[in-house]
């Protein structure tokens, strides 16, 4: 038989458990099933526009995700590791954007060269903080397997599939020049380094310049 004291004690314990459960963040259960890594990357990316690649904090990302710093460092040993993962996601996102643009251009009988240039530029201008992170090599682990693979994928796209081994492949000069042009002009636009035009915006001006490099035989 359950005594009155036991009943009160059991009721108190149940109330405490229920209270603790109610205090959990809505997504906490997800993090115990493999979502924490992605949640931390989302939180780091959310810091990028305001703080830039150099100013983001893994501890702040952990706080944003509602977990301890220790939990965050189990997924990323240091800031270099998390910034490398952010750069990988950015490279993959840009590559997917360019691949989609190239496929659509081929289907429509349009210039793949121009389509990939527009896609590169649009990603850079719409995601400037991620774009900068992709090329902040001092913050990245350049030996990371995922980063090496993501960069190689981008290189093949940008240089018209120059070859599997980019270090030894012959790079088309016009493709290299076009990449340098669109990248440099995009970075100048992001940093407000382009002169103001009364007749066109930066994107239009850059695309007009890129058109000058269009291969004549495409």
C-alpha positions in Angstrom: 0.0 0.0 0.0 1.3 3.5 -0.9 1.5 5.8 2.1 0.5 9.4 1.9 4.1 10.5 2.3 5.2 8.2 -0.6 2.5 9.6 -2.8 3.5 13.1 -2.1 7.2 12.3 -2.7 6.4 10.6 -6.0 4.2 13.5 -7.0 7.0 15.9 -6.2 9.6 13.9 -8.3 7.2 13.8 -11.2 6.6 17.5 -11.0 10.4 18.1 -11.0 10.9 15.9 -14.0 8.1 17.6 -15.9 9.5 21.0 -15.1 12.9 20.0 -16.4 11.4 18.6 -19.6 9.5 21.8 -20.2 12.6 23.9 -19.9 14.4 22.0 -22.8 14.7 23.9 -26.0 12.4 22.7 -28.8 15.2 21.4 -30.9 17.2 19.8 -28.1 16.1 16.3 -28.9 17.2 16.7 -32.5 20.8 17.5 -31.4 21.0 14.1 -29.7 20.3 12.5 -33.1 23.0 14.0 -35.2 21.7 17.5 -35.9 24.0 19.5 -33.6 26.8 19.7 -36.1 24.5 21.3 -38.7 22.9 23.5 -36.1 26.3 24.9 -35.1 27.2 25.6 -38.7 23.9 27.4 -39.2 24.7 29.5 -36.0 28.2 30.3 -37.2 26.8 31.4 -40.7 24.3 33.6 -38.9 27.2 35.5 -37.3 29.1 36.0 -40.5 27.2 39.1 -42.0 27.8 41.1 -38.8 31.1 39.8 -37.5 32.9 38.5 -40.7 35.0 35.3 -40.9 37.5 36.6 -38.4 35.0 37.6 -35.8 32.7 34.6 -35.5 32.8 32.5 -32.3 32.1 28.8 -31.8 31.2 29.5 -28.2 28.6 32.0 -29.3 27.3 29.5 -31.9 26.9 26.9 -29.1 25.0 29.4 -27.0 22.8 30.2 -30.0 22.1 26.5 -30.5 21.3 26.1 -26.8 24.1 23.7 -26.0 27.3 23.8 -23.9 30.7 24.9 -25.4 31.9 21.4 -24.5 29.3 19.9 -26.8 30.3 22.2 -29.6 34.0 21.3 -29.3 33.1 17.6 -29.6 32.1 18.4 -33.2 34.8 21.0 -34.0 38.1 21.0 -32.2 38.8 24.7 -32.9 37.7 27.7 -34.9 39.8 26.6 -37.9 37.8 23.3 -38.0 34.4 25.1 -38.0 35.4 27.7 -40.5 36.7 25.0 -42.8 33.3 23.3 -42.6 31.6 26.6 -43.4 33.8 27.1 -46.4 33.0 23.5 -47.6 29.3 24.3 -47.4 29.8 27.5 -49.3 31.8 25.9 -52.1 29.2 23.2 -52.5 26.4 25.7 -52.5 28.1 27.8 -55.2 29.0 24.7 -57.3 25.3 23.5 -57.2 24.2 26.9 -58.2 26.6 26.9 -61.2 25.8 23.4 -62.2 22.1 24.2 -62.3 22.7 27.3 -64.3 24.9 25.4 -66.8 22.4 22.6 -67.2 19.6 25.1 -67.9 21.7 27.1 -70.4 22.6 23.9 -72.3 18.9 22.9 -72.5 18.0 26.3 -73.8 20.8 26.5 -76.2 22.3 29.5 -74.4 25.9 30.3 -73.4 27.2 28.0 -70.6 30.1 30.4 -70.2 27.8 33.3 -69.4 25.5 31.2 -67.3 28.3 30.0 -65.0 29.7 33.6 -64.7 26.3 34.9 -63.7 25.8 32.1 -61.2 29.2 32.8 -59.7 28.5 36.5 -59.4 25.0 36.1 -58.1 26.2 33.7 -55.3 29.0 36.2 -54.4 26.7 39.2 -54.2 23.8 37.4 -52.4 26.1 35.6 -49.9 29.1 38.0 -49.5 30.1 36.7 -46.0 30.2 33.1 -47.2 32.0 34.1 -50.3 34.7 35.8 -48.3 35.0 32.8 -46.0 35.7 30.5 -49.0 38.9 32.4 -49.7 40.1 33.2 -46.2 42.8 30.5 -46.4 44.5 31.7 -43.2 41.4 30.6 -41.3 41.0 27.3 -43.1 42.5 23.8 -42.9 43.6 23.4 -46.5 44.5 19.7 -46.0 40.9 18.9 -45.0 39.6 16.2 -47.4 36.1 17.7 -47.8 37.6 21.1 -48.5 40.0 19.7 -51.1 37.2 17.9 -52.9 34.9 21.0 -52.8 37.6 23.3 -54.2 38.4 20.8 -56.9 34.8 20.6 -58.0 34.6 24.4 -58.2 37.9 24.5 -60.2 36.6 22.0 -62.8 33.4 24.0 -63.2 35.2 27.3 -63.5 37.9 26.2 -65.8 35.6 24.2 -68.1 36.6 20.7 -66.8 40.3 21.3 -67.4 41.1 17.9 -66.0 40.9 15.7 -62.9 44.4 16.7 -61.7 44.2 20.5 -61.7 47.9 20.8 -60.7 49.0 19.3 -63.9 46.2 20.0 -66.3 46.5 22.7 -69.0 44.2 25.5 -67.9 42.4 27.4 -70.7 43.7 30.9 -70.6 40.4 32.6 -71.3 38.7 30.6 -68.6 41.4 31.5 -66.1 41.1 35.2 -67.1 37.3 35.1 -66.8 37.4 33.5 -63.4 39.9 36.2 -62.2 37.7 38.9 -63.7 34.4 37.9 -62.2 36.0 37.0 -58.8 37.9 40.3 -58.6 35.0 42.4 -59.7 32.6 40.6 -57.3 35.0 41.2 -54.4 35.4 44.9 -55.4 31.6 45.2 -55.5 31.2 43.6 -52.0 33.8 45.9 -50.6 32.2 49.0 -52.3 35.4 49.4 -54.4 33.7 49.9 -57.7 32.9 53.5 -59.0 29.3 54.4 -58.9 27.5 54.4 -62.3 24.5 56.6 -63.1 23.2 54.1 -65.7 23.8 50.6 -64.4 24.2 48.7 -61.1 27.3 46.8 -60.2 26.0 43.4 -61.3 25.0 44.7 -64.7 28.4 46.4 -65.1 30.3 43.2 -64.2 28.3 41.0 -66.5 28.9 43.5 -69.4 32.6 43.3 -68.7 32.5 39.5 -68.5 30.7 39.4 -71.9 33.9 40.8 -73.5 35.6 37.5 -72.6 32.9 35.3 -74.1 34.6 32.6 -76.3 33.7 33.3 -79.9 33.4 29.6 -80.8 31.0 28.6 -78.0 
